[in-house]
Amino acid sequence: MRSWSNELRRRLRAEGDRGDVPGWVLVTLMTAGLVVLIWALAGEALTQVFNTAMERVLGA
């Protein structure tokens, strides 16, 4: 009878693909693109929201 840890190790070794690197690169690039787009469209409003929140927290 195999223990659960031995079975897990066996299954992990049996899989040929250890990760989808091109997929993760695409996700990372798309996320960065969305951040740039949102910042370009709403940067001024986001800055104002942040400054207002900080003023309220700091009591200024």
Helices and strands as residue ranges (DSSP letters): H 4-14, H 21-58
